[in-house]
């Protein structure tokens, strides 16, 4: 499953990261994060994978659309 710009913004909100902090955690450029979240570009699959892994390492779980809409949440509900 690929992540959407809205899921990226929501995941950053969950963990309290700025775009710069996400870029650092994923080892990508801040411009790439900004353009993706703004919908100005579609990053390569490898870029989306490192973004997703950075969020997952921080405890974020991505939810498939499966009829209810895509979303994000913490993997551990006690957070």
Backbone bond lengths (Angstrom), bond angles and torsions (degrees), N, CA, C in turn:
res aa  C-N    CA-C-N  psi(-1)  N-CA   C-N-CA  omega(-1)  CA-C   N-CA-C  phi
1 X - - - 1.451 - - 1.529 109.38 -
2 X 1.295 115.51 133.07 1.457 120.92 177.02 1.532 108.79 -89.43
3 X 1.308 116.74 152.24 1.461 118.92 177.77 1.527 109.46 -93.93
4 X 1.315 115.07 152.30 1.457 121.20 179.92 1.527 109.72 -98.17
5 X 1.340 116.62 163.36 1.466 118.29 175.64 1.535 112.32 -57.66
6 X 1.327 117.50 -38.66 1.468 120.49 179.64 1.523 110.98 -65.46
7 X 1.332 117.66 -39.44 1.461 120.23 177.35 1.526 110.81 -65.26
8 X 1.305 116.49 -36.81 1.467 120.22 178.31 1.524 110.23 -63.43
9 X 1.321 116.70 -47.14 1.475 120.25 178.97 1.526 110.86 -62.53
10 X 1.338 116.62 -42.26 1.466 120.81 -179.47 1.530 110.89 -65.83
11 X 1.322 116.69 -41.77 1.458 120.19 179.39 1.529 110.79 -63.76
12 X 1.329 116.31 -39.85 1.475 118.66 176.38 1.517 110.20 -61.02
13 X 1.331 115.86 -40.17 1.462 119.70 178.55 1.525 111.94 -62.55
14 X 1.334 116.56 -40.54 1.464 120.02 179.70 1.519 112.20 -60.67
15 X 1.320 115.62 -45.05 1.466 118.95 -176.47 1.523 112.82 -90.89
16 X 1.338 116.83 -7.19 1.460 120.16 177.00 1.510 114.17 75.64
17 X 1.322 117.15 30.45 1.457 121.26 -179.78 1.517 111.40 -95.26
18 X 1.303 115.93 145.97 1.456 122.16 168.21 1.525 107.38 -82.32
19 X 1.319 116.71 171.96 1.461 119.65 175.24 1.525 110.13 -61.48
20 X 1.313 116.81 -38.32 1.466 121.28 178.44 1.522 111.02 -62.25
21 X 1.314 117.53 -43.15 1.462 120.29 -179.85 1.525 111.32 -65.97
22 X 1.324 117.43 -39.57 1.463 120.00 175.95 1.519 109.75 -61.93
23 X 1.315 116.71 -45.75 1.463 120.54 179.61 1.529 110.71 -57.73
24 X 1.312 117.18 -42.38 1.462 120.97 179.15 1.532 111.04 -65.88
25 X 1.326 116.74 -44.75 1.468 120.81 -178.87 1.532 111.69 -64.21
26 X 1.335 116.48 -34.92 1.465 121.27 -178.03 1.526 112.62 -94.33
27 X 1.318 117.05 -3.43 1.475 122.49 -177.58 1.527 112.46 55.91
28 X 1.334 114.76 47.72 1.463 121.66 175.59 1.525 108.14 -130.23
29 X 1.310 116.84 173.46 1.453 120.41 -179.83 1.521 113.18 -79.11
30 X 1.312 115.68 148.16 1.461 120.94 177.30 1.523 110.87 -61.48
31 X 1.318 117.32 -36.28 1.467 121.00 179.28 1.523 110.02 -61.30
32 X 1.321 117.56 -38.92 1.467 121.11 178.63 1.522 111.02 -61.88
33 X 1.330 116.93 -41.82 1.464 121.15 178.49 1.527 109.70 -64.56
34 X 1.314 116.32 -48.11 1.465 120.90 -178.54 1.525 111.06 -60.12
35 X 1.320 117.46 -47.44 1.465 120.28 -178.27 1.521 111.74 -65.17
36 X 1.317 117.66 -39.29 1.460 120.35 178.52 1.522 110.85 -64.57
37 X 1.329 117.17 -49.40 1.461 120.49 -178.25 1.523 112.45 -64.23
38 X 1.321 116.84 -29.83 1.469 121.13 178.80 1.527 111.82 -82.05
39 X 1.321 116.80 -8.62 1.455 120.32 -178.13 1.519 113.15 77.50
40 X 1.323 116.40 15.56 1.466 121.29 -177.48 1.517 112.67 -81.75
41 X 1.337 117.12 -17.52 1.461 119.99 179.52 1.519 109.12 -153.22
42 X 1.309 114.85 158.18 1.461 121.29 173.98 1.525 107.23 -109.70
43 X 1.335 116.88 108.02 1.460 119.93 -177.97 1.532 111.99 -64.64
44 X 1.306 114.60 161.46 1.462 120.19 174.20 1.522 109.60 -63.82
45 X 1.315 114.72 155.45 1.472 120.55 179.94 1.524 111.11 -56.04
46 X 1.326 117.37 -39.60 1.467 120.85 -179.57 1.529 111.09 -61.92
47 X 1.321 116.95 -38.23 1.469 121.02 178.61 1.522 110.11 -65.79
48 X 1.328 116.92 -45.75 1.469 120.02 178.55 1.525 111.13 -62.81
49 X 1.316 116.66 -34.83 1.467 119.97 179.10 1.526 111.90 -65.34
50 X 1.344 117.44 -41.49 1.470 118.35 -179.93 1.529 110.95 -71.09
51 X 1.335 116.94 -32.66 1.468 120.42 175.69 1.528 109.29 -64.64
52 X 1.308 115.76 -47.45 1.468 120.37 -179.74 1.531 110.88 -60.89
53 X 1.320 117.07 -44.85 1.469 119.92 179.70 1.527 112.02 -63.20
54 X 1.324 117.78 -36.87 1.469 120.59 177.83 1.521 110.27 -62.63
55 X 1.322 116.20 -44.52 1.463 119.32 178.50 1.527 111.67 -66.43
56 X 1.316 116.87 -42.95 1.465 120.12 -179.94 1.519 111.34 -62.65
57 X 1.336 117.28 -35.97 1.464 120.79 176.83 1.527 110.97 -65.45
58 X 1.341 116.18 -26.05 1.464 121.10 178.62 1.535 111.89 -88.94
59 X 1.349 116.70 3.24 1.461 120.04 175.56 1.515 115.90 99.16
60 X 1.321 118.14 7.71 1.464 121.65 -179.10 1.528 110.07 -86.37
61 X 1.313 115.40 139.08 1.464 122.09 174.51 1.519 107.81 -116.52
62 X 1.317 116.68 131.69 1.459 121.83 178.02 1.517 108.68 -92.58
63 X 1.334 115.71 134.98 1.460 122.19 -176.52 1.524 108.67 -105.35
64 X 1.339 116.05 127.27 1.464 121.53 177.25 1.523 110.03 -64.65
65 X 1.341 117.49 153.92 1.464 120.81 179.49 1.524 112.98 -60.48
66 X 1.306 118.93 -40.77 1.468 127.15 179.18 1.531 115.89 17.88
67 X 1.301 116.86 48.73 1.463 121.21 174.71 1.513 115.27 90.52
68 X 1.311 118.70 -22.13 1.448 120.77 -177.05 1.513 114.12 -110.18
69 X 1.300 117.13 0.57 1.458 120.78 -178.43 1.511 111.15 95.31
70 X 1.313 115.56 143.60 1.462 121.75 178.85 1.519 109.61 -68.36
71 X 1.323 115.96 152.61 1.455 118.97 179.81 1.511 112.24 -161.80
72 X 1.322 115.20 -172.78 1.468 122.92 176.27 1.518 107.86 -141.60
73 X 1.322 113.98 154.36 1.472 120.81 174.37 1.506 107.87 -159.67
74 X 1.325 115.28 167.51 1.459 118.56 173.46 1.519 108.42 -75.91
75 X 1.313 115.76 140.42 1.454 121.28 178.58 1.529 110.46 -63.48
76 X 1.304 116.64 -38.16 1.463 122.56 179.44 1.526 107.83 -97.83
77 X 1.339 118.37 111.02 1.467 120.34 -175.84 1.525 115.13 -63.65
78 X 1.325 118.37 -12.73 1.461 119.97 -178.87 1.523 112.76 -81.51
79 X 1.341 117.98 -4.07 1.472 121.51 -179.21 1.489 111.59 -74.07
